[in-house]
Amino acid sequence: MSTVVVIGSQWGDEGKGKIVDLLTEYAHIVVRFQGGNNAGHTLVVNGDKFIFHLIPSGILYEDKLCLIGNGVVLDPAVLLEEIDKLAQSGRQITPDRLKISEMTHIIMPYHRLLDHAREAAKSGTKKIGTTGRGIGPCYEDKMARTGIRAVDFLNASLLKEKIQEALKEKNALFKHFGVDIMNAGDVYSEYMNYADRLAPYITDITAILHQAQRNGENILCEGAQGTLLDIDHGTYPYVTSSNTVAGAACTGAGIGPTRIDYVLGICKAYTTRVGGGPFPTELFDEVGDIIQKNGHEFGATTGRRRRCGWLDAVALKNSVYTNGIDGLAITKLDVLSGLETVKICNEYQYNGQRYHSIPKSMEKLTAIQPLYKNLAGWTEDLTTIRSYEDLPPKTRQYLKEIEDLAETPLAIISVGPGREQTLLLRNPFESAKK
Ligand code: IMP
């Protein structure tokens, strides 16, 4: 039995959904442990495209159990919409296949409104560029100990009381921001409908995970966003409001650190970022446009154009340490085909000084110069290649460079969105330490 954690090593959108989908074949259980419907996982299976924001991507396998952990913030309307959409495509999602932790915090309409109002009140470069889904305000309430949890869906009078209490404070804030206040009764009625439908899914998922580990089952922990968006370790304040690093699998699902066997870091062959904040290797030239176009780099949640740049190995190495990455999955390698030169940033320079780790001051991070290692590009189409040995020598050189700079072995290489467009060099479930 093994427990494998999959996390993003950059600013999210590394292609975790596809890799999780692939590894689900070897798992009994897939659990999401942080984030909410700010994430968007795009999967292409037998030519059909699916975008999930909340449901673990493992749901496409009928014999797998999918869990939503306590570290997630859950918008019930979005979850129900995903359940309904899957039903329309002939996939019935029942409570024996999908379970929600009683401790998962619920995104309320006042969280979304506050997210928008706060962002609208910020100007220019101060804007975080949030997805506007209410993620930050929901985590704020969790920390303030005023949040509404899934378990509260099972107690109507408590739910009503909590909504009334929350709105006393939130409505004062809405007046401050000059937006319409909310009516507790309306919110309660809407949420009781969700509560009725979701109640059968709500249970103690930590107990299920502990039992599964005792039974020797394989567990896959599915992260959302990426390390550089982590509330502690990311490019604060241009981050999301949860811990996105591998350690969050422990707190966000209730698994002890000694029970994690392998951490797989997902790394796109280049870098992208949506929203505001520093991005040292960002490209503003034609090459950036080519990568954006060939990589179809638009956000799965908001449809925003993703900012594109070269692979940043300084940031990647930082991710390797922070997450304890055991192996890397390099995704979207095919997108770089046709570029004369490919570059990897291996150092930063600021005021004549060299840096090998990410400066924590945002002023410095915005001002640093990335220094690059230039490598020869390749022209071959990679999308039909199915083995490492068949990759062009220059592509292998690029991969070797990443492996050396990150000091981490490659486990998986992805050369297209389909399940079959994957080179599995090491199976994380089989390479697990124990
Ligand atoms: P929030 O998580 O909606 O509060 O947004 C905070 C920042 O994280 C913004 O820059 C978003 O664009 C970014 N972000 C949140 N979720 C994702 C994701 O799944 N992929 C990439 N960026 C994300």
Residues whose N, C-alpha, C, O or C-beta is under 5 A from the ligand:
A	BS01	IMP	W11 G12 D13 N38 A39 G40 I128 G129 T130 T131 G132 R133 I135 G136 Q225 L229 V239 T240 S241 V274 G275 G276
